[in-house]
Amino acid sequence: LTLNLPEMWEVSGYNRVAPQWAIHYSLAYTRWSQFQELKAKSTAGDTLFEKHEGFKDAYRIALGTTYYYDDNWTFRTGIAFDDSPVPAQNRSISIPDQDRFWLSAGTTYAFNKDASVDVGVSYMHGQSVKINEGPYQFESEGKAWLFGTNFNYAF
């Protein structure tokens, strides 16, 4: 099975707009339109599986801010929107993708100039979508909480 993944580009930035404040921004574009089918062939060249996907190009836009409270504490928050590459007429039970809205927050605590710990949380809310598979109709809605922590040490 050969799966060619699409190229993407992203324009992002960070600006320290005040001594204690910074903004972050990002626009990403992925050329999913090249993913039109999922096909598996045998070594003899026979098609074993073929499924039309018909993806479209998609984008992601994000905006965030950082607040530098003091030498030890830093706080971050952000929002993002992910455009689904799956057109409504091509949604399936196997790939029930939908547009997603993200809210994120996190903090860094610096023990000293070399060691720090990051803690973050994100909430993802996927749009409620309908999926038609033959005579059946389904509804899909994605929601997720993501948590992360990281220890950093510079040497």
N, C-alpha and C positions, 0 to 999 in steps of 0.2 A: 504494500500500500504506500503510494507516494502522496504526500500531502504538502502542497506548496502553500506556505503561510504568506499573508500579504505584507507588503511594506507599509511603514507608517512614518509620519513626520510629526514633530512636536515643536512648538514655539513656547518657551516658558521664560519666566523672569522672576527676579527677586529685587526689591528696592527697599532700602532702609529710608523710610520717609520722615522719621524723627528719631531722636536718640534711643527711645524705647520701643518704637514701632517699625514693623516691616510688613510689606505686602508681597504675596506670591501669586502668580497667575500662570495659566497654562491653557493652550489649545492644541489638541492632538487630533490627527486625521489618519484613519486607517483605510486602505484601499481593499476592503472586503469584497468588492464586486468581482474580483478574480476568482472567488470561491463560488463556483456555480454548481458543482456536483461533487458527490462523494462516491468514488468508484474503487472497487477492489478487483484485481485480475489475478488469475492463476499464472504459474510460471509458463504455461502453454499459451497464454494470451487470452484465455476465455474470461469473460466478465462474470464474476461471482456475485457481485453486489453493485447496484447503482441507484443513487438517490439524488434527485434534483434538490439543490439548496437555494440557489438564486439570491445570494447575499447582495446587499448594497453597501456602498461606502458609508462610513460612520465617523462621528467625531465625538470628542470629549472636551468639555470646558470646565475649568476649575478656578476657584478664587479662594485665597486664604490670607491669614494674618498671623503675625508673631508679635508677642509682647514680651520684652526683656524686663522682667520685674526687678531683678538685682543680679549680682554676680553668680548666684546659685540657681535661681529659678527662671525658667523660660516657659511661656504658655503659647499654644498654637490652636487655631481653629480654622475650619474651611468647609466649603461646599463644592459639589461637583455634579455635573449632569453627563451621563453616558447615553449616547444615542445607540439604539440597537441596530445591528447590521442586518437583522432578519426582517424582511417585509412581512406585513400582516398575512398576506395570502400564502406565504411559505413557512409560517410557523408550524412546528410539529412537536409531538410528544418527546422526540429525541433531542430537539433543540428548541425549548419553549422560551426563547430569549425575549426580552422586553427592555424598554427605556428604563434607566435607573437614576435615582437621585441619591446623593451621598451627603451625609453630615459627619464631620470628623472633629475630634478635639484631642489634644495631647499636651504633655508637659515634659520638660527635661529638668533634672536636678543634677547640678555639677558639684561633686564632692570636692574637687580641686581642679587645677588646669588640665589634668590628664585623665580623670575618671568621672564618668557621668552615667546616669540611667535615664532612659526614655520610657514613657508609658503613654499609650494611645488607645483610642476607641473610635470606631466608625459604625455608623448605622446606614445600611443600604436599603432603600425602598424601591422595588421594581413595580412598574405600572401593571395593573391588572389587565390581562389580555385573554382573548378567546382563541381557541385552537380547534380547527376542523380536521379530523382524521376520518376520511370516508364518511359513513353515516353518523359518526359520533362527534359530539362537541364537548370540549373541555375548557376549563378556565384555569389560568396560571397566574400566580402573584408571588413574586420573590421578596422576601424580607430577610435581612441578616444583620447580626451584630458581630463585629470583628474586634478582637482585642489583641494588643501586642505590647511587648516589653523588650527592651534591649539594653545591654550593658556595654558601654563604650570605654575603651582604654587606649590612650595614645602613648607610644614609646618611641 
